[in-house]
């Protein structure tokens, strides 16, 4: 496991904990970025993965990031 994956998994846990403590926007942004790093690292390690197995999680991560940006300031 590379250093970037370890940092991504750690930030994923931090994002979940931030969301648990009512920092929804920060948690969603951190989770989305960590998911993106994990997906892209997996694509680099297995270049012949299918399109759906690669791009669907990436679209979900981008959607989560956009939702976090669109949340009202109070959350």
Residue, then its C-alpha position, 0 to 999 in steps of 0.5 A: x500500500x502506497x503512502x498516498x493510499x494510506x493518507x486517503x484512507x486516513x482522510x476518509x476516516x477523518x471525513x466520516x468522523x467530521x460528518x459524525x460531529x456535524x461538520x457535514x460540508x467538511x466531511x463530505x468534501x474530505x470523503x469525496x477527495x479521498x474517494x477520488x484518490x483511492x479510485x485513481x490509485x486503483x486505476x493506476x494499479x489495474x489499468x484494464x479495469x472496466x469503465x463502469x468499475x472505474x468511472x461510476x465511483x468517480x462520478x459518485x465522488x464528484x457528485x458528493x463534492x458538488x453536493x457538499x459545495x451546494x449545501x447551505x452555510x449553516x451545515 
